[in-house]
């Protein structure tokens, strides 16, 4: 829970703000949804299900920039491809390769939040037929998945409610992995204050 509440949340926020900072129209759409739902106040639990586009942005960032999964075999087994594993042996699941495979997703290398149904339930391994496995799946999936998502949604809603994000040009942005997926050389953005534009009301005589 400590890792889910700190390191993974920070990593997900980084890799969600990265494409937002490169796509002004998507950022504006997220800000407009945020403003419509929250109307300037802090997020409550009841608000979360209304932040549909924001949540799909998080889903998509976790699809393209997933964390490495390490599991352990409880009993001896034979994996597809006739790979034998012993009890207690570590198994590294290359989620990055799976999520970016054209055999799994259309436009797999593109950032397309709309690939996740806006009117459907929160995307997970079961309702995507195990194509989206950012938190693994089955009885041994990450126990902190819901905590991480809740914390990330609340934090991102605050960020886009108050700020614009513009990517600093000429950066060497690269990734490395540890317990999470990290930036090798940091990731810099220019921040500016954002406020909702008042609706135009025509003057009637």
PASEBA-1860 file (N, C-alpha, C; in nm, 3 decimals):
! residues 205
1> XXXXXXXX> 0.083/-0.121/0.000/0.000/0.000/0.000/0.086/0.126/0.000 ~ 0.204/0.116/0.062/0.294/0.232/0.064/0.343/0.263/-0.077 ~ 0.381/0.158/-0.153/0.427/0.180/-0.290/0.312/0.230/-0.377 ~ 0.193/0.170/-0.361/0.077/0.211/-0.441/0.040/0.355/-0.412 ~ 0.054/0.397/-0.286/0.012/0.531/-0.248/0.114/0.639/-0.273 ~ 0.233/0.601/-0.316/0.338/0.702/-0.336/0.405/0.687/-0.472 ~ 0.483/0.582/-0.489/0.566/0.572/-0.609/0.482/0.545/-0.735 ~ 0.389/0.452/-0.727/0.308/0.421/-0.846/0.219/0.539/-0.881
9> XXXXXXXX> 0.158/0.603/-0.780/0.072/0.718/-0.806/0.151/0.830/-0.873 ~ 0.270/0.858/-0.822/0.354/0.962/-0.883/0.392/0.930/-1.025 ~ 0.423/0.803/-1.051/0.458/0.761/-1.186/0.340/0.772/-1.281 ~ 0.222/0.727/-1.237/0.103/0.737/-1.323/0.070/0.882/-1.354 ~ 0.080/0.970/-1.256/0.055/1.112/-1.280/0.154/1.169/-1.381 ~ 0.280/1.131/-1.370/0.382/1.179/-1.464/0.348/1.139/-1.606 ~ 0.317/1.011/-1.626/0.294/0.960/-1.761/0.154/0.991/-1.812 ~ 0.068/1.045/-1.727/-0.061/1.096/-1.775/-0.048/1.242/-1.816
17> XXXXXXXX> 0.025/1.321/-1.739/0.044/1.462/-1.773/0.134/1.479/-1.895 ~ 0.220/1.383/-1.921/0.310/1.392/-2.037/0.232/1.404/-2.168 ~ 0.140/1.313/-2.203/0.064/1.331/-2.328/-0.034/1.448/-2.321 ~ -0.087/1.477/-2.202/-0.174/1.594/-2.188/-0.100/1.722/-2.223 ~ 0.026/1.732/-2.183/0.105/1.852/-2.209/0.139/1.868/-2.356 ~ 0.129/1.759/-2.433/0.160/1.765/-2.576/0.036/1.785/-2.663 ~ -0.081/1.773/-2.603/-0.206/1.778/-2.679/-0.301/1.878/-2.613 ~ -0.299/2.000/-2.664/-0.377/2.108/-2.603/-0.527/2.077/-2.605
25> XXXXXXXX> -0.576/2.018/-2.713/-0.720/1.992/-2.722/-0.765/1.890/-2.619 ~ -0.683/1.789/-2.593/-0.717/1.690/-2.491/-0.713/1.751/-2.351 ~ -0.614/1.836/-2.327/-0.605/1.903/-2.198/-0.727/1.991/-2.175 ~ -0.767/2.065/-2.277/-0.886/2.152/-2.265/-1.010/2.068/-2.238 ~ -1.021/1.955/-2.307/-1.138/1.869/-2.286/-1.142/1.817/-2.142 ~ -1.027/1.779/-2.089/-1.020/1.733/-1.950/-1.055/1.847/-1.854 ~ -1.005/1.967/-1.881/-1.034/2.081/-1.795/-1.181/2.119/-1.799 ~ -1.241/2.113/-1.916/-1.383/2.147/-1.927/-1.471/2.046/-1.854
33> XXXXXXXX> -1.435/1.917/-1.864/-1.509/1.815/-1.789/-1.494/1.838/-1.639 ~ -1.371/1.866/-1.598/-1.341/1.892/-1.458/-1.424/2.010/-1.407 ~ -1.428/2.117/-1.484/-1.501/2.236/-1.444/-1.652/2.210/-1.439 ~ -1.703/2.134/-1.534/-1.846/2.104/-1.539/-1.888/2.019/-1.420 ~ -1.805/1.921/-1.384/-1.841/1.829/-1.277/-1.816/1.890/-1.139 ~ -1.700/1.950/-1.121/-1.660/1.997/-0.988/-1.702/2.140/-0.958 ~ -1.714/2.223/-1.064/-1.754/2.363/-1.046/-1.667/2.435/-0.943 ~ -1.536/2.408/-0.949/-1.441/2.481/-0.866/-1.415/2.423/-0.729
41> XXXXXXXX> -1.486/2.318/-0.690/-1.466/2.261/-0.557/-1.374/2.138/-0.565 ~ -1.335/2.086/-0.450/-1.252/1.966/-0.446/-1.336/1.843/-0.480 ~ -1.268/1.740/-0.523/-1.334/1.618/-0.567/-1.390/1.539/-0.449 ~ -1.512/1.490/-0.463/-1.569/1.396/-0.367/-1.577/1.259/-0.432 ~ -1.605/1.158/-0.354/-1.613/1.022/-0.408/-1.724/1.013/-0.512 ~ -1.834/1.082/-0.489/-1.946/1.077/-0.582/-1.913/1.143/-0.716 ~ -1.816/1.235/-0.716/-1.778/1.303/-0.841/-1.699/1.211/-0.934 ~ -1.630/1.114/-0.878/-1.532/1.038/-0.956/-1.594/0.970/-1.076
49> XXXXXXXX> -1.712/0.911/-1.060/-1.773/0.840/-1.172/-1.819/0.934/-1.283 ~ -1.823/1.065/-1.254/-1.860/1.163/-1.355/-1.740/1.214/-1.433 ~ -1.619/1.190/-1.382/-1.497/1.235/-1.450/-1.453/1.129/-1.551 ~ -1.538/1.099/-1.645/-1.519/0.985/-1.734/-1.398/1.002/-1.825 ~ -1.385/1.120/-1.884/-1.274/1.141/-1.977/-1.141/1.143/-1.902 ~ -1.139/1.204/-1.786/-1.017/1.209/-1.705/-0.972/1.068/-1.668 ~ -1.068/0.983/-1.631/-1.035/0.846/-1.594/-0.982/0.770/-1.715 ~ -1.041/0.792/-1.831/-0.993/0.722/-1.951/-0.853/0.767/-1.989
57> XXXXXXXX> -0.820/0.892/-1.959/-0.683/0.938/-1.981/-0.587/0.860/-1.892 ~ -0.626/0.837/-1.768/-0.542/0.759/-1.677/-0.530/0.616/-1.725 ~ -0.643/0.557/-1.768/-0.639/0.421/-1.823/-0.540/0.412/-1.939 ~ -0.548/0.509/-2.029/-0.463/0.505/-2.148/-0.316/0.525/-2.113 ~ -0.287/0.611/-2.017/-0.147/0.630/-1.978/-0.093/0.502/-1.915 ~ -0.176/0.431/-1.839/-0.132/0.305/-1.780/-0.123/0.194/-1.883 ~ -0.193/0.212/-1.994/-0.182/0.115/-2.103/-0.050/0.133/-2.177 ~ -0.014/0.258/-2.206/0.109/0.284/-2.282/0.234/0.286/-2.194
65> XXXXXXXX> 0.217/0.323/-2.067/0.332/0.332/-1.976/0.305/0.249/-1.851 ~ 0.293/0.117/-1.868/0.259/0.032/-1.753/0.380/0.001/-1.667 ~ 0.351/-0.042/-1.547/0.458/-0.081/-1.456/0.492/-0.229/-1.477 ~ 0.618/-0.265/-1.459/0.655/-0.406/-1.474/0.591/-0.490/-1.365 ~ 0.548/-0.608/-1.402/0.485/-0.699/-1.306/0.577/-0.816/-1.279 ~ 0.599/-0.843/-1.152/0.677/-0.960/-1.112/0.588/-1.047/-1.025 ~ 0.571/-1.170/-1.064/0.490/-1.263/-0.987/0.575/-1.383/-0.952 ~ 0.525/-1.465/-0.865/0.597/-1.585/-0.826/0.511/-1.708/-0.842
73> XXXXXXXX> 0.569/-1.812/-0.892/0.495/-1.937/-0.908/0.476/-2.002/-0.771 ~ 0.350/-2.034/-0.738/0.320/-2.097/-0.610/0.347/-2.247/-0.616 ~ 0.315/-2.306/-0.730/0.338/-2.449/-0.751/0.411/-2.466/-0.884 ~ 0.477/-2.576/-0.908/0.538/-2.600/-1.039/0.432/-2.596/-1.149 ~ 0.468/-2.538/-1.262/0.370/-2.521/-1.369/0.442/-2.521/-1.503 ~ 0.363/-2.532/-1.609/0.416/-2.521/-1.745/0.337/-2.411/-1.814 ~ 0.406/-2.305/-1.856/0.343/-2.190/-1.920/0.328/-2.216/-2.070 ~ 0.243/-2.139/-2.137/0.231/-2.152/-2.283/0.368/-2.140/-2.349
81> XXXXXXXX> 0.393/-2.222/-2.449/0.524/-2.228/-2.511/0.612/-2.335/-2.448 ~ 0.553/-2.413/-2.357/0.623/-2.522/-2.288/0.737/-2.472/-2.199 ~ 0.714/-2.357/-2.133/0.813/-2.303/-2.038/0.782/-2.356/-1.899 ~ 0.874/-2.429/-1.843/0.853/-2.489/-1.711/0.903/-2.392/-1.602 ~ 0.823/-2.379/-1.498/0.863/-2.296/-1.384/0.853/-2.379/-1.258 ~ 0.938/-2.347/-1.164/0.939/-2.417/-1.035/0.866/-2.335/-0.930 ~ 0.824/-2.399/-0.826/0.759/-2.328/-0.716/0.854/-2.225/-0.658 ~ 0.804/-2.103/-0.640/0.885/-1.995/-0.584/0.965/-1.918/-0.688
89> XXXXXXXX> 0.962/-1.960/-0.813/1.038/-1.892/-0.918/0.970/-1.762/-0.957 ~ 1.048/-1.655/-0.972/0.994/-1.525/-1.015/0.960/-1.529/-1.163 ~ 0.850/-1.464/-1.198/0.807/-1.453/-1.338/0.784/-1.306/-1.368 ~ 0.855/-1.252/-1.466/0.839/-1.113/-1.506/0.745/-1.108/-1.626 ~ 0.637/-1.032/-1.612/0.539/-1.019/-1.719/0.568/-0.888/-1.792 ~ 0.597/-0.895/-1.922/0.634/-0.777/-2.000/0.508/-0.706/-2.047 ~ 0.446/-0.635/-1.954/0.318/-0.567/-1.982/0.337/-0.460/-2.089 ~ 0.450/-0.392/-2.088/0.478/-0.288/-2.188/0.465/-0.345/-2.329
97> XXXXXXXX> 0.523/-0.463/-2.352/0.517/-0.527/-2.483/0.376/-0.572/-2.517 ~ 0.305/-0.623/-2.419/0.168/-0.671/-2.442/0.077/-0.554/-2.478 ~ 0.084/-0.447/-2.400/-0.005/-0.333/-2.422/0.024/-0.260/-2.552 ~ 0.146/-0.269/-2.602/0.183/-0.200/-2.726/0.184/-0.292/-2.847 ~ 0.128/-0.409/-2.831/0.125/-0.505/-2.941/0.004/-0.480/-3.031 ~ 0.027/-0.478/-3.162/-0.082/-0.461/-3.257/-0.175/-0.582/-3.259 ~ -0.130/-0.693/-3.202/-0.215/-0.812/-3.192/-0.314/-0.799/-3.076 ~ -0.289/-0.702/-2.989/-0.374/-0.684/-2.871/-0.465/-0.563/-2.886
105> XXXXXXXX> -0.408/-0.450/-2.933/-0.483/-0.325/-2.948/-0.466/-0.269/-3.089 ~ -0.569/-0.207/-3.140/-0.555/-0.126/-3.261/-0.487/0.004/-3.223 ~ -0.405/0.057/-3.315/-0.328/0.180/-3.289/-0.256/0.170/-3.154 ~ -0.192/0.057/-3.134/-0.134/0.025/-3.003/-0.029/0.124/-2.956 ~ 0.042/0.190/-3.049/0.148/0.283/-3.011/0.096/0.425/-2.993 ~ -0.031/0.448/-3.023/-0.089/0.583/-3.016/-0.160/0.604/-2.883 ~ -0.164/0.731/-2.840/-0.235/0.767/-2.718/-0.381/0.796/-2.755 ~ -0.469/0.700/-2.729/-0.609/0.710/-2.771/-0.699/0.676/-2.651
113> XXXXXXXX> -0.729/0.773/-2.565/-0.814/0.744/-2.448/-0.950/0.688/-2.486 ~ -0.998/0.725/-2.606/-1.131/0.681/-2.647/-1.138/0.530/-2.673 ~ -1.024/0.461/-2.672/-1.030/0.316/-2.689/-1.104/0.251/-2.571 ~ -1.109/0.322/-2.459/-1.182/0.273/-2.342/-1.321/0.338/-2.341 ~ -1.424/0.257/-2.334/-1.562/0.303/-2.343/-1.595/0.404/-2.234 ~ -1.635/0.525/-2.273/-1.667/0.629/-2.175/-1.787/0.594/-2.090 ~ -1.877/0.514/-2.142/-1.998/0.481/-2.069/-1.991/0.344/-2.002 ~ -1.877/0.279/-2.013/-1.861/0.148/-1.952/-1.802/0.158/-1.812
121> XXXXXXXX> -1.783/0.046/-1.747/-1.723/0.044/-1.613/-1.575/0.078/-1.619 ~ -1.516/0.102/-1.503/-1.372/0.125/-1.495/-1.299/0.007/-1.558 ~ -1.210/0.036/-1.650/-1.141/-0.071/-1.723/-1.050/-0.151/-1.631 ~ -1.056/-0.283/-1.645/-0.967/-0.371/-1.571/-0.938/-0.493/-1.657 ~ -0.873/-0.592/-1.599/-0.831/-0.707/-1.678/-0.951/-0.790/-1.727 ~ -1.055/-0.802/-1.647/-1.165/-0.891/-1.684/-1.254/-0.831/-1.791 ~ -1.287/-0.700/-1.781/-1.378/-0.643/-1.881/-1.307/-0.600/-2.009 ~ -1.175/-0.623/-2.018/-1.103/-0.602/-2.144/-1.047/-0.734/-2.197
129> XXXXXXXX> -1.096/-0.845/-2.143/-1.049/-0.977/-2.185/-0.898/-0.990/-2.169 ~ -0.848/-0.937/-2.059/-0.707/-0.944/-2.022/-0.615/-0.876/-2.122 ~ -0.667/-0.775/-2.190/-0.581/-0.693/-2.277/-0.521/-0.577/-2.197 ~ -0.585/-0.538/-2.087/-0.539/-0.428/-2.002/-0.504/-0.488/-1.866 ~ -0.376/-0.507/-1.841/-0.333/-0.578/-1.719/-0.232/-0.495/-1.641 ~ -0.258/-0.367/-1.629/-0.165/-0.281/-1.557/-0.147/-0.322/-1.411 ~ -0.249/-0.384/-1.354/-0.239/-0.431/-1.216/-0.239/-0.583/-1.208 ~ -0.204/-0.649/-1.319/-0.208/-0.794/-1.329/-0.354/-0.839/-1.326
137> XXXXXXXX> -0.379/-0.962/-1.286/-0.515/-1.014/-1.285/-0.524/-1.139/-1.203 ~ -0.646/-1.182/-1.178/-0.665/-1.304/-1.100/-0.656/-1.279/-0.951 ~ -0.654/-1.385/-0.872/-0.658/-1.371/-0.725/-0.533/-1.307/-0.665 ~ -0.424/-1.299/-0.743/-0.300/-1.242/-0.689/-0.266/-1.108/-0.753 ~ -0.366/-1.040/-0.809/-0.342/-0.908/-0.867/-0.306/-0.809/-0.757 ~ -0.259/-0.692/-0.798/-0.216/-0.589/-0.703/-0.328/-0.555/-0.605 ~ -0.298/-0.559/-0.476/-0.400/-0.530/-0.375/-0.423/-0.380/-0.359 ~ -0.333/-0.298/-0.417/-0.346/-0.154/-0.402/-0.403/-0.086/-0.525
145> XXXXXXXX> -0.463/-0.162/-0.618/-0.505/-0.103/-0.745/-0.612/0.005/-0.727 ~ -0.714/-0.022/-0.648/-0.822/0.076/-0.631/-0.775/0.199/-0.555 ~ -0.687/0.177/-0.458/-0.631/0.290/-0.382/-0.549/0.380/-0.475 ~ -0.466/0.319/-0.559/-0.385/0.397/-0.653/-0.473/0.476/-0.748 ~ -0.575/0.412/-0.806/-0.662/0.481/-0.901/-0.738/0.595/-0.834 ~ -0.790/0.570/-0.715/-0.864/0.675/-0.644/-0.774/0.795/-0.617 ~ -0.654/0.770/-0.568/-0.561/0.878/-0.536/-0.519/0.953/-0.662 ~ -0.495/0.880/-0.771/-0.453/0.943/-0.896/-0.563/1.030/-0.955
153> XXXXXXXX> -0.685/0.981/-0.955/-0.798/1.057/-1.009/-0.817/1.188/-0.932 ~ -0.814/1.181/-0.800/-0.832/1.301/-0.718/-0.721/1.402/-0.743 ~ -0.596/1.354/-0.746/-0.482/1.444/-0.768/-0.487/1.507/-0.906 ~ -0.514/1.427/-1.010/-0.516/1.480/-1.146/-0.630/1.580/-1.163 ~ -0.744/1.554/-1.100/-0.856/1.649/-1.108/-0.817/1.785/-1.049 ~ -0.739/1.785/-0.943/-0.693/1.911/-0.884/-0.594/1.980/-0.978 ~ -0.504/1.902/-1.036/-0.403/1.961/-1.124/-0.466/2.030/-1.244 ~ -0.554/1.959/-1.316/-0.610/2.018/-1.438/-0.711/2.128/-1.406
161> XXXXXXXX> -0.762/2.127/-1.284/-0.856/2.232/-1.242/-0.784/2.366/-1.224 ~ -0.657/2.360/-1.192/-0.585/2.481/-1.156/-0.475/2.521/-1.253 ~ -0.425/2.427/-1.337/-0.305/2.457/-1.414/-0.313/2.412/-1.559 ~ -0.239/2.483/-1.643/-0.206/2.437/-1.777/-0.068/2.375/-1.774 ~ -0.045/2.277/-1.860/0.083/2.208/-1.866/0.137/2.215/-2.008 ~ 0.258/2.267/-2.022/0.322/2.278/-2.153/0.459/2.211/-2.145 ~ 0.480/2.114/-2.231/0.605/2.039/-2.229/0.722/2.127/-2.270 ~ 0.829/2.124/-2.193/0.951/2.196/-2.229/1.014/2.125/-2.349
169> XXXXXXXX> 1.049/2.203/-2.450/1.101/2.145/-2.573/1.245/2.099/-2.558 ~ 1.288/2.017/-2.654/1.427/1.971/-2.664/1.472/1.894/-2.540 ~ 1.384/1.812/-2.489/1.422/1.723/-2.379/1.452/1.584/-2.433 ~ 1.539/1.515/-2.365/1.564/1.375/-2.395/1.482/1.292/-2.297 ~ 1.360/1.259/-2.338/1.269/1.187/-2.249/1.282/1.038/-2.276 ~ 1.328/0.967/-2.176/1.344/0.823/-2.190/1.299/0.756/-2.060 ~ 1.280/0.626/-2.067/1.223/0.552/-1.955/1.320/0.447/-1.904 ~ 1.302/0.414/-1.778/1.371/0.302/-1.717/1.273/0.239/-1.619
177> XXXXXXXX> 1.300/0.118/-1.579/1.208/0.049/-1.488/1.277/0.007/-1.360 ~ 1.200/0.010/-1.255/1.241/-0.042/-1.125/1.115/-0.111/-1.072 ~ 1.067/-0.068/-0.956/0.936/-0.115/-0.912/0.827/-0.052/-0.998 ~ 0.860/0.065/-1.056/0.767/0.136/-1.144/0.841/0.176/-1.270 ~ 0.771/0.242/-1.362/0.835/0.295/-1.482/0.871/0.441/-1.457 ~ 0.997/0.474/-1.471/1.050/0.604/-1.432/1.109/0.677/-1.551 ~ 1.125/0.809/-1.537/1.198/0.885/-1.637/1.348/0.875/-1.607 ~ 1.426/0.863/-1.714/1.571/0.853/-1.695/1.632/0.989/-1.663
185> XXXXXXXX> 1.583/1.094/-1.731/1.642/1.227/-1.716/1.542/1.331/-1.665 ~ 1.444/1.287/-1.589/1.335/1.374/-1.543/1.249/1.419/-1.661 ~ 1.144/1.492/-1.632/1.050/1.536/-1.734/1.000/1.675/-1.692 ~ 1.034/1.777/-1.773/1.007/1.915/-1.734/0.891/1.975/-1.813 ~ 0.808/2.051/-1.741/0.694/2.120/-1.801/0.686/2.262/-1.750 ~ 0.627/2.348/-1.832/0.596/2.484/-1.789/0.452/2.486/-1.739 ~ 0.433/2.543/-1.622/0.300/2.551/-1.562/0.248/2.693/-1.566 ~ 0.121/2.706/-1.591/0.056/2.837/-1.584/-0.083/2.817/-1.526
193> XXXXXXXX> -0.135/2.922/-1.469/-0.266/2.912/-1.406/-0.375/2.897/-1.511 ~ -0.471/2.811/-1.484/-0.586/2.794/-1.572/-0.713/2.828/-1.497 ~ -0.802/2.896/-1.564/-0.933/2.923/-1.505/-1.037/2.904/-1.614 ~ -1.153/2.856/-1.574/-1.260/2.831/-1.670/-1.305/2.961/-1.733 ~ -1.329/2.957/-1.864/-1.379/3.075/-1.932/-1.528/3.091/-1.903 ~ -1.571/3.210/-1.865/-1.714/3.228/-1.839/-1.796/3.209/-1.966 ~ -1.911/3.150/-1.952/-1.998/3.129/-2.067/-2.047/3.262/-2.121 ~ -2.056/3.275/-2.254/-2.104/3.398/-2.316/-2.257/3.406/-2.305
201> XXXXX> -2.302/3.513/-2.246/-2.445/3.534/-2.231/-2.485/3.655/-2.314 ~ -2.564/3.639/-2.420/-2.599/3.756/-2.504/-2.686/3.855/-2.428 ~ -2.663/3.980/-2.458/-2.741/4.088/-2.396/-2.870/4.106/-2.473 ~ -2.979/4.092/-2.404/-3.110/4.105/-2.467/-3.175/4.235/-2.425 ~ -3.226/4.309/-2.521/-3.294/4.436/-2.492/-3.443/4.406/-2.471
END
